[in-house]
Structures are given as C-alpha cells and as structure tokens.
Amino acid sequence: MPIDFARVHRQFPAVAEYVSGIYILKRDYGTVGNRRLADWIGVSGSAVTQALTRLKRLGLARHKRYEEIELTEEGRSLAIQVLRRHYLLEHLLVRLLGYPWDRADDEAKLLQSEISDDLAEHLFRKLGAPQTCPHGNPMPGSSVEQSLLSAPRLSEAPPQAAVEILRITEEGEQLPLMLAFCHSEGLHPGARFLVAARDEKELRLRRTGGAQDPEQGLLAVSLERARHIRYRPAP
C-alpha cells in the first residue's frame, strides 16, 4: 500500500530530503553513513542523528550507532515516490514550461512535497513515461537504471576517446554552479565529444556531430567536475 506522503510530511517536513538522500547514496555508493548523509543534506552530524531518530519512529529507517543507515521497505517506497515526483516535475518545468534546465532541480525540490500521486501519475503519462530526469538520472526501477548507474565517469575517459554524455549525477547536481556550467557548455545527455587531451587537472573536449565552428576552441572540464558526469563510448 502506498505511503500517505502528506501525513508523513506533516509529521516531519524534511522527510522527503532525507529518504531520497539515503536512497540515492545507497544506490550510487552501496553504503550510507551518518557523515556522508550529513554532507549530502548540508547539515551537521547531530542534525542527522536527530533526523534518523524521527525516521525510525515513523518506521522509515533502521540505524544503529557506527553502522550504516538502511531504509525500511516503507522508507524505500516513500523515497521512490519522492524521486519520481521530483523527476517528473523537472520534465514539466523544462519540457512543457521552458524553464531553464540548470535551475529545474532547485524548483522541483520546492514542489515535490506539494503534489499528489494522482498528479504525478498524470504527468508520467502526459510526458510519455520518461525513463530518466532531464539531467539523465534514471527513474527508480526503469529499464535503463543499471546501465546508467554503471556507466564510467568522464574523468576516466582516455585521450582520443569519443564519448556521449549520459547523465550528470545527483551528487554533481548539488555542486555549486555545476548545472549552470554544463548547461552553458552543452554538456547535456546525448551530447557527443572527443577527448582531445587531458592532464592531471582537466580534460579538453572537442564537440563532434553537427556543424563545426572552426573558431570554436576546446572545452576545458576540470577532473573534479568530470567525475560527476557519466558517459558511454560514442561511434
């Protein structure tokens, strides 16, 4: 039976942020500790401890001191509801309303706790059953989830590799100005580049496909940013 999101949200307004954070960290890294969750949310370790106490009382999480954090079946179901709403709202903002791609994540966070599951289901059908968010992160349980999660980091791409951008990770979306940089430089899912050169600090990419501007130089991407971008080899 679906979780009554509105009821849980009234009891603990930050519940969406915490359960989705735990879910994403578990999905992407395999384990979730107090410190990693605190860094993800942007709060102190003591704040996370208090939040976990509330999540346990609500039956959404399990955690013992010095052990990793786990979502219960109910917590995992709620996290999936939250992420699904979030991704669909991003599509609504970007595709139907023309809202900037690099700002949709922040707005979706503000709205994800306010819509109903009925509206989320309507959006899913209206938007053509999207399998990812606009930034390429997979819908929980989608057919492309595992291939996207296991895709290599752009920071690991060798020189002269032809690459197709697949996703900006959830962790990358949280970096200051990361999405703005990707948006301005065309680092969107589906974009193709050639790794022209690399050193210990950055990659230098050349756009491929479509009309080429001979005056356009190489795109420099720091390895710190590139590690949060996933790719697949392109023809």
C-alpha positions, 0 to 999 in steps of 0.5 A: 500500500502506498505511503500517505506522503502528506501525513508523513510530511506533516509529521516531519517536513524534511522527510522527503530530503532525507529518504531520497538522500539515503536512497540515492547514496545507497544506490550510487555508493552501496553504503550510507553513513551518518557523515556522508548523509550529513554532507549530502543534506548540508547539515551537521552530524547531530542534525542527522542523528536527530533526523534518523531518530524521527525516521525510525519512529515513523518506521522509515529507517533502521540505524544503529550507532557506527553502522550504516543507515538502511531504509525500511521497505516503507522508507524505500517506497516513500523515497521512490515516490519522492524521486519520481515526483521530483523527476517528473516535475523537472520534465514539466518545468523544462519540457512543457514550461521552458524553464531553464534546465540548470535551475529545474532541480532547485524548483522541483525540490520546492514542489515535490512535497506539494503534489499528489500521486494522482498528479504525478501519475498524470504527468508520467503519462502526459510526458510519455513515461520518461525513463530518466530526469532531464539531467539523465538520472534514471527513474527508480526501477526503469529499464535503463537504471543499471546501465546508467548507474554503471556507466564510467565517469568522464574523468576516466575517459582516455585521450582520443576517446569519443564519448556521449554524455549520459547523465550528470549525477545527483551528487554533481547536481548539488555542486555549486554552479555545476548545472549552470556550467554544463548547461552553458557548455552543452554538456547535456545527455546525448551530447557527443565529444572527443577527448582531445587531451587531458592532464592531471587537472582537466580534460579538453573536449572537442564537440563532434556531430553537427556543424563545426565552428572552426573558431570554436576552441576546446572545452576545458572540464576540470577532473573534479567536475568530470567525475560527476558526469557519466558517459558511454563510448560514442561511434 
